[in-house]
Amino acid sequence: MDLQTLERMTVLKLRDEALKVPDASGVRGMNKDELIRLLARAHGIDLSQSRRGGGEKTALKKQIAGLKTQIAEAIGAKRASDVKRLRRHVKHLKAETRRLAKQKPTASVAAPASAPPASS
């Protein structure tokens, strides 16, 4: 078993594997990252090669969620230009998350844009 195999497994399969590990407690309440760390420790797998960074992608997704609430407020206030600008920003952020997902683990990750792109 290697790290890539662990990362591709579903949470249910990871839990089944983690239940086989002696002295593992709280397996049912763990999320995927915690289960991978537990199994990697049990099998002696090096986690420094992890492809599941997620830090940048998670931050982008939180930013998208915030923008979606702003979109709902702008729709309620009937501000069409703001809705258009915010939706375009969400579109760009989603494209960035897809790029991050496809990115090689050794490549450097560009910092997410903090301000919406200029309207064109």
C-alpha positions as CSV (number, residue, x, y, z in Angstrom):
1,M,0.0,0.0,0.0
2,D,1.4,3.4,-0.9
3,L,0.3,7.0,-0.4
4,Q,-1.3,7.3,-3.9
5,T,-3.5,4.3,-3.2
6,L,-4.6,5.8,0.2
7,E,-5.5,9.1,-1.4
8,R,-7.6,7.4,-4.0
9,M,-9.6,5.3,-1.5
10,T,-13.0,6.4,-0.3
11,V,-13.6,7.3,3.3
12,L,-15.5,4.1,3.8
13,K,-12.7,1.9,2.6
14,L,-10.2,3.9,4.6
15,R,-12.2,3.4,7.7
16,D,-12.3,-0.4,7.1
17,E,-8.5,-0.4,6.7
18,A,-8.1,1.8,9.8
19,L,-10.2,-0.5,11.9
20,K,-7.7,-3.2,11.2
21,V,-4.9,-1.1,12.8
22,P,-4.3,-2.1,16.4
23,D,-4.6,0.7,19.0
24,A,-6.6,2.9,16.6
25,S,-9.4,4.8,18.4
26,G,-12.0,7.2,17.1
27,V,-11.8,5.8,13.6
28,R,-15.5,6.3,12.9
29,G,-15.3,10.0,13.6
30,M,-12.2,10.7,11.5
31,N,-12.3,12.6,8.2
32,K,-10.3,11.4,5.1
33,D,-7.1,13.4,5.9
34,E,-7.0,12.0,9.5
35,L,-7.6,8.4,8.2
36,I,-4.8,8.8,5.7
37,R,-2.4,10.1,8.3
38,L,-3.3,7.2,10.6
39,L,-2.9,4.5,7.9
40,A,0.3,6.1,6.7
41,R,1.8,6.0,10.2
42,A,0.7,2.4,10.6
43,H,2.2,1.3,7.3
44,G,5.3,3.5,7.5
45,I,4.4,5.6,4.5
46,D,6.2,9.0,4.1
47,L,3.6,11.8,4.0
48,S,6.1,14.4,2.6
49,Q,5.1,13.3,-1.0
50,S,1.4,14.0,-0.3
51,R,-0.4,15.2,-3.4
52,R,-3.5,16.4,-1.4
53,G,-2.3,19.8,-0.4
54,G,-5.7,21.4,-0.3
55,G,-4.7,24.5,1.6
56,E,-4.9,26.8,-1.3
57,K,-7.9,25.1,-2.8
58,T,-9.7,25.1,0.5
59,A,-9.1,28.9,0.9
60,L,-10.4,29.5,-2.6
61,K,-13.6,27.5,-1.9
62,K,-14.2,29.5,1.3
63,Q,-13.8,32.7,-0.7
64,I,-16.3,31.3,-3.3
65,A,-18.8,30.6,-0.6
66,G,-18.5,34.1,0.7
67,L,-19.0,35.5,-2.8
68,K,-22.1,33.4,-3.2
69,T,-23.7,35.1,-0.2
70,Q,-22.8,38.5,-1.7
71,I,-24.4,37.4,-5.0
72,A,-27.6,36.5,-3.1
73,E,-27.6,39.9,-1.4
74,A,-27.0,41.7,-4.7
75,I,-29.8,39.8,-6.3
76,G,-32.1,40.8,-3.5
77,A,-31.1,44.4,-3.8
78,K,-31.4,44.2,-7.6
79,R,-27.9,45.3,-8.3
80,A,-27.3,43.6,-11.7
81,S,-23.8,45.0,-12.3
82,D,-22.6,43.7,-8.9
83,V,-24.2,40.3,-9.6
84,K,-22.4,40.1,-12.9
85,R,-19.1,41.1,-11.5
86,L,-19.4,38.7,-8.5
87,R,-20.4,35.8,-10.7
88,R,-17.4,36.4,-13.0
89,H,-15.1,36.4,-10.0
90,V,-16.6,33.1,-8.8
91,K,-16.1,31.7,-12.3
92,H,-12.4,32.6,-12.2
93,L,-11.9,31.2,-8.7
94,K,-13.5,27.9,-9.7
95,A,-11.2,27.7,-12.7
96,E,-8.3,28.3,-10.3
97,T,-9.4,25.4,-8.1
98,R,-9.5,23.1,-11.1
99,R,-6.0,24.2,-12.1
100,L,-4.8,23.5,-8.5
101,A,-6.4,20.1,-8.6
102,K,-4.6,19.2,-11.8
103,Q,-1.3,20.7,-10.7
104,K,1.8,18.5,-10.1
105,P,2.8,18.2,-6.5
106,T,6.3,19.7,-7.1
107,A,5.0,22.8,-9.0
108,S,4.7,26.0,-7.1
109,V,1.2,27.3,-6.5
110,A,0.2,30.8,-7.4
111,A,-1.4,32.8,-4.6
112,P,-5.2,33.2,-5.0
113,A,-6.4,36.6,-6.1
114,S,-7.9,38.5,-3.2
115,A,-9.7,41.2,-5.2
116,P,-12.2,40.6,-7.9
117,P,-10.9,41.0,-11.5
118,A,-11.5,44.3,-13.2
119,S,-14.7,44.5,-15.3
120,S,-14.2,44.4,-19.0
